[in-house]
Amino acid sequence: MLHCLCVAQHPTIQFSAGTKLGALQGAAQLAPKPGSSRSLRITMTAARFKGPGAAGTMIDFITPVYRNDDAAGAAAHNIFGPTLRLKGGQTALITLVNNLTKPVEPAGLAVPLNGFAHAADTNLHNHGLHTSPGVASQAEAGIYKGHDNIFYTLEGKAKAASPTKSQRFTISVPRDHMPGMAWYHPHKHGSTTIQVPTSNGLIIVEDDPAFLPDASGCTEIRTLLASAPETILHFALLPLKAPTRSTRVPPGGGGANGAFNRPANYQIDDPNLQIASSMSLPANPLMPAGGQPAGTYSNTDFVLVNGGWQPVIAMQAGRYQRWRLAWATIKRFASLAIVDPSSGKPAPCELLLLATDGVYLMQIPRKVDHAFLSPGNRAELLVKCSGAAGKKYVLRAQAPQVSPLKCDLGSTPNAFVQDTLATIVLQTGTAQASPKLKACQPARAGYAQDLRDPALAAAGAIAKLVRQPVTFTMQGQPYGCLVNGQSLSFPDPAPIDLPLGKVVEWSVNHVAVHPLHTHTNPFQLQELLPANLLPGCQYSSWFEAGDYYDVLNLPMMSQGATARIRLQPGEFPGYAVMHCHTLAHEDVGCIKVMKFSCGPDPQPLACPTFKWPVPPSVKFK
């Protein structure tokens, strides 16, 4: 349970251990009733975060959080903001107030475009929604005119007593938006590493029966979803562990790769909050240079679930729950499994995957043997477990070599491992029959259509396919992860062109190390080649060609292997970005501007000549 004790300079948020999900402070704002939260007012502010309880034996430090200005007392402060719930065709409003105070800048300080900086400046990104970027040209990008403009800056206060600045952000979801879960978080280039771990919130686009039609074999799964109780699991990773080595880059040998194994580069490749704060120009005043959190976990990466340490999930034996998972993190991937702690073996549970990153699979449900989540991923599953009332299982982030990936990734820090994320306690229940696997073919929105060769041929869209290479390059000195050979420049003289009315294919390398994230449009994975696997590794049942993602991380692949993905840009023109979702890499320049193009700038709000190459299949009454 979280408690807010508003004392001294900052409010104090206390988290608890072993609390039931529904009793955690903030449970109501994390899982509000449908239709109850289309307008939010939140304030980015500093808070003291400690726990478990008042003793704060695990951790005690100051961090930026979203205060829910529509809540009172203890419920106002959490490490997640209130959840938005809306339907396709609706508009949500988030009023964001910035109550952070800018650090004092030494005279003559030159702040580069790329690097940790702007610790008190912020903005807002709706991650995973197919909405307008709201940026008609790079020249106008600094002015907020609505929608998902991540180039805009909401500045912090000049002094603690200075008035705050605020901005109302609009999120207009198209009528044919796929049901599913997204999230919102800060996206000010330079400060995402510092702000996002404890400042983010969820967005749920509600179910719509039009996407699960009877004629497509979806009656059974639609009925099951309507009756299954919803469990939202928000995973917050606190990145406090000091870096120990470079990420999956072999040592020695000279050249660019050899430079990555120098201790100075470890700090930028895999920084914790302390390092990012001290390297920030100027330093983050909430954790000044040389600062270190108190507590026994102050040099440990650990995950809280719904704001609690190892909370308790109650489940009726033999009955399905609908789990909505959000790995709301800035780094680390995880293989999640339900384990019987008495034997160490997989628990008798069934996991049926429905959607990844807010997009239904091509056929649902798919039986999977674990849940794989990389930074920013979301997933939706039906989960049921069998056993006697009172039986306990644990939700575990398991090591890759014992997971279905069967991957010995050596000493890479990218894999997150935690023996217990949450405890599952079974209650008496009446067993439900399992639905037929892959029996339902959900209807598709245009931005999430099948773009594989047979589907393009059926739509007469083969001639509209445009192929582009996209490369992540790792260099030594000066340190950086480059996109297409460059760090971010803005305005970008050569943005990646995504012409509306075309199907775009990217061949992307290094997604074994760098989680690829695209704004505005998700993308479809085209293939899973056995030749790309590291020795002994498997893709596992989690991944299939045809799945959609907006963050793709395939650590079981060799580092130089390429992944082939496709997206159908539309129907929103404008400027957005793609980047590595290890957000420290984004802050130091591993980000590239994309142009969803419909003629010359300024881009129109809607493209008058636009038609989907592969048209949507969803039909509304």
Summary of the structure (lengths in Angstrom):
residues: 621
radius of gyration: 22.9
end to end distance: 44.1
largest distance: 69.9
contacts: 2230
relative contact order: 0.14
helix: 13%
strand: 35%
